[in-house]
């Protein structure tokens, strides 16, 4: 380390490295066709027809503006009831169903305390007593939803997109009831939804290199490698000591790498007085994942969250960032005490035998409880 530091001090005659490869990086706004006012179940299409531009989709975001009129000034409000779909040349690249639950589960494990300030632009982490999202005089709200917080494609594929038509499709949910917490109804209107994207303009030499590469191989396909966030729901756990959920059958390419389990009471769904971003432990004792005959979590967790015996599950949650993002250290958003009150159970199944890569895969999850049965009305998200 000392030798390296000393050698660095001998580079005083080196020319400074300046990056002039880009001459412009400006944000442009794309708007949906039709009326600027949107209601439940509306399908909103935001097209990009320009094909001679380089666009930074990974850092793009959806800007939302509207009016929310609560009857109680302490009402907690979140922006999450929009389904997202991203297409290129008419082909579906990525889709997020029930993005409120999906992105809540993803954000809780992917980001840490240092991200809390920047996440407030998405209206994440705002306390019920101080809702900065709303102006209580005009009842106007706004929010900025980064696409990389909403879709695996935008998070994983960070290259610029060139020479292709694109379209972002948003489908508004049938109800706004789980976008706020209040005992009585509130009115919510959306007056503006825009897609803001940076246009990348390279300097002439870089642009010429790029065009030459395209012209030499104009039929080549670009591989848009990314991880999909696929949500599945079990409407209710059986009133038994153990239960096996046959989640799905899939091909080898789309087999699971991580399974994230969250439990909620079914009466939370569309209930204005409950926070749908909160999960519970459902008295779970152990969870096992089966990919065909392969078992993940060979040992038992032996959980008892009521007695604070939840360290094994917290360790799996804590390690997620290291494994998923190849980080040296994880920075979990929740402490071990906060995790007990709002747990997510994570199973890492990245390492799989070769036989799994050439066959269909049956995915099953087994739940066990210490009690005589699972709590009634328990919904499972995975």
Order of alpha helices (4+ residues) and beta strands (2+ residues): alpha-beta-beta-beta-beta-beta-beta-alpha-alpha-beta-alpha-beta-beta-beta-beta-alpha-beta-beta-beta-beta-beta-alpha-alpha-beta-beta-beta
